[in-house]
Amino acid sequence: RAYAPSWETREVKNLLRFRISLVRIRTSLKNKVHSVLDRHQVEDNVFRGLTDKFGKTGMKIMRSLELEGNDRAILNGYLDLIEELSRRIAALNKQIKALVKEDEISSYLKTVPGFGDLLGLLLRYEIDNMERFASAKKLCSYVGIVPSTYSSGGKTWHGRITKEGNKWLRWAVIEAVHGAIITSPSLRRYYNSVKQRRGDKAATIALARKLLEIIYHVWKEKRPYYEKELAYTV
């Protein structure tokens, strides 16, 4: 029997997916802005000293650029859309923060390296009920972070990850890998150990599985994540 989430769960999932879609649209628009700037050979030194080209000062500089033809109006249009999307995303971020404060499990999940409010809440509501999974391995299968297997002539081979299961959870965990490498010394050592032996992609998947294992225990034991040494095993 297929699992049926509650109305509240569906509502939060839709809100989070909407926020993710807005960020993706904004990223696409930023890429279009870069294309306009490249067409007019606008040098990076115009934005010297700025950490974010799309911050307040950077936007002001871009609006003051003298561009030929229709590109001035086109650039303004892109910048207007980016500013509107940023306002909506900021409002959604406040909503997300409030939801995390109200939810015990989300407050634990956000302590796992690489997650934070958005990804922690996304996991909370995409998984919804951890009792559905008898083990961390079952959770990894649901997310699609397990290697595919091929059998022939009594032999078994392990290939790429199946990519079956919940695509939103898979995206969230892979996204969290990058943050975990930066913020957690233990997880960074684990990642580098696998990378030396098996390469970057294998290390990313191995760390994604490790994060899901941590998520499973943090959720089941209802506690924050504690930084500790991890065995160098996959």
C-alpha positions in Angstrom: 0.0 0.0 0.0 1.4 3.4 -1.0 2.2 5.9 1.8 -0.3 8.8 1.9 1.0 12.0 3.4 -1.3 14.3 5.4 -2.7 17.5 4.0 -0.3 19.5 6.2 2.7 17.6 4.9 1.6 18.2 1.3 1.2 21.9 2.0 4.7 22.3 3.4 6.2 20.1 0.6 4.6 22.3 -2.0 5.8 25.5 -0.3 9.4 24.2 -0.2 9.3 23.0 -3.8 8.0 26.4 -4.9 10.9 28.1 -3.1 13.4 25.8 -4.8 11.8 26.5 -8.2 12.0 30.2 -7.7 15.8 29.9 -6.9 16.3 27.9 -10.1 14.4 30.5 -12.2 16.5 33.3 -10.6 19.7 31.4 -11.3 18.6 31.0 -15.0 18.0 34.8 -15.2 21.4 35.5 -13.7 23.0 33.4 -16.4 21.1 35.4 -19.0 22.4 38.6 -17.4 26.0 37.2 -17.7 25.3 36.6 -21.4 24.2 40.2 -22.0 27.3 41.5 -20.2 29.6 39.1 -22.2 28.0 40.4 -25.4 29.1 43.9 -24.5 32.5 42.7 -23.2 31.8 44.2 -19.7 34.9 43.5 -17.8 34.9 41.9 -14.3 36.9 44.8 -12.9 33.7 46.9 -13.2 32.6 44.9 -10.2 35.9 44.9 -8.4 35.6 44.5 -4.6 32.1 43.1 -4.7 31.4 39.6 -3.3 28.1 39.4 -5.1 27.5 41.0 -8.5 23.7 40.8 -7.8 23.9 42.6 -4.5 22.6 46.2 -4.0 25.8 47.9 -5.4 26.3 45.4 -8.2 22.7 45.9 -9.4 23.2 49.7 -9.3 26.3 49.3 -11.5 24.5 47.1 -14.0 21.6 49.5 -14.3 24.0 52.4 -15.0 25.9 50.6 -17.8 25.6 52.1 -21.3 24.6 49.3 -23.6 23.7 49.6 -27.3 20.4 48.6 -28.9 17.7 46.7 -27.1 20.1 45.1 -24.6 19.7 48.0 -22.1 16.0 47.3 -21.9 16.6 43.6 -21.9 19.1 43.8 -19.0 16.7 46.0 -17.0 13.9 43.4 -17.5 16.1 40.6 -16.2 17.2 42.7 -13.2 13.6 43.6 -12.4 12.7 40.0 -12.4 15.7 39.0 -10.3 14.8 41.7 -7.7 11.2 40.5 -7.5 12.2 36.9 -7.2 14.7 37.8 -4.4 11.9 39.5 -2.5 9.6 36.5 -2.8 12.5 34.1 -1.8 13.3 36.2 1.2 9.6 36.1 2.3 9.6 32.3 1.9 12.8 32.0 3.9 11.1 33.7 6.9 8.2 31.3 6.5 10.6 28.4 6.5 12.5 29.6 9.5 9.2 29.9 11.4 8.2 26.3 10.4 11.5 25.0 11.6 11.1 26.7 15.0 7.7 25.0 15.4 8.9 21.5 14.5 11.1 19.4 16.9 12.5 17.0 14.3 13.4 19.8 11.9 15.3 21.6 14.6 17.5 18.4 15.0 17.9 17.8 11.2 19.2 21.4 10.7 22.2 20.6 12.9 23.4 17.9 10.5 26.4 19.4 8.5 25.3 20.8 5.1 21.6 21.1 5.8 20.3 24.1 7.7 16.7 25.4 7.7 15.7 24.7 4.1 17.2 21.3 3.5 16.4 20.1 7.0 12.8 21.0 6.6 12.7 19.5 3.1 13.9 16.2 4.5 11.5 16.4 7.4 8.4 16.7 5.2 9.6 14.6 2.2 10.3 11.7 4.6 7.4 12.6 6.9 7.5 9.5 9.0 10.8 7.6 9.7 8.9 4.6 11.0 8.4 3.8 7.3 12.0 2.7 7.2 13.4 -0.3 9.2 17.0 0.8 8.6 19.2 3.6 7.2 19.8 1.3 4.3 16.1 1.2 3.5 16.1 5.0 3.6 19.0 5.2 1.2 17.0 2.9 -1.2 14.0 5.2 -1.0 16.1 8.2 -1.8 17.8 6.4 -4.7 21.4 6.7 -3.2 22.2 3.0 -3.7 24.3 1.4 -6.5 22.5 -0.5 -9.2 23.4 -4.2 -9.4 23.8 -6.4 -12.4 24.0 -10.2 -12.3 25.2 -12.6 -15.0 26.6 -16.1 -14.9 26.6 -16.2 -11.1 28.5 -12.9 -10.8 27.2 -9.6 -9.5 28.4 -6.1 -10.5 27.6 -2.8 -8.8 27.1 0.2 -11.1 26.0 3.8 -10.8 23.3 4.9 -8.3 19.8 3.8 -9.3 18.4 7.4 -9.3 15.0 5.8 -8.5 12.9 7.0 -5.6 12.3 10.6 -4.3 14.2 13.1 -6.6 13.7 16.0 -4.1 15.3 14.1 -1.3 18.1 13.0 -3.6 18.7 16.6 -4.7 18.7 17.8 -1.1 21.2 15.2 0.1 23.6 15.7 -2.8 23.3 19.5 -2.2 24.1 19.0 1.5 27.3 17.1 0.6 29.0 20.3 -0.6 28.2 22.1 2.7 29.2 19.1 4.8 32.7 19.0 3.3 33.2 22.6 4.2 31.7 22.6 7.7 32.6 19.2 9.2 36.2 18.1 9.6 35.1 14.4 10.2 33.0 14.3 7.1 35.6 16.1 5.0 38.2 13.4 6.0 35.7 10.7 5.1 35.0 12.3 1.7 38.7 12.7 0.9 39.5 9.1 2.0 36.9 7.7 -0.5 37.9 10.3 -3.2 41.6 9.1 -3.1 40.5 5.5 -3.6 37.5 5.8 -5.9 37.3 9.3 -7.3 35.1 12.4 -6.8 31.7 11.0 -7.9 32.0 7.9 -5.7 33.0 10.1 -2.8 30.0 12.3 -3.2 27.6 9.4 -3.3 29.4 7.7 -0.3 29.1 10.9 1.7 25.4 11.3 0.7 24.8 7.8 2.1 26.7 8.7 5.3 24.6 11.8 5.7 21.4 9.8 5.3 22.7 7.4 7.9 23.3 10.3 10.3 19.8 11.7 9.5 18.2 8.4 10.3 19.8 8.2 13.7 19.3 11.8 14.6 15.6 11.5 13.7 15.1 8.2 15.5 16.9 9.2 18.6 15.5 12.8 18.6 18.8 14.6 19.2 21.1 17.1 17.5 24.1 15.9 15.5 27.4 15.7 17.4 30.6 16.0 15.5 32.7 12.9 15.8 35.3 10.7 14.0 33.7 8.4 11.4 35.0 5.1 10.3 36.4 5.3 6.7 33.9 2.8 5.4 31.2 3.1 2.8 
